[in-house]
């Protein structure tokens, strides 16, 4: 489960850098000239959650219901 969640995060983050629609929600995370903790914690309220969920759906076939429901 840990490796599946980690892979999902990586694929979602990679897609956020490559696809324009995902970048619209992820770009604020990279908008500062100086990278510090407050910049790192800036995340989109809606887009980031919406698109990251799409990358975790394959886990419903690999783990039991209780674990899967905890992931969301």
Secondary structure, DSSP 4 states (H G I P E B T S, - for coil): -HHHHHHHHHHHHHHHHH-HHHHHHHGGGG--SS--HHHHT---SSHHHHHHHHHHGGGGGTS-HHHHHHH-
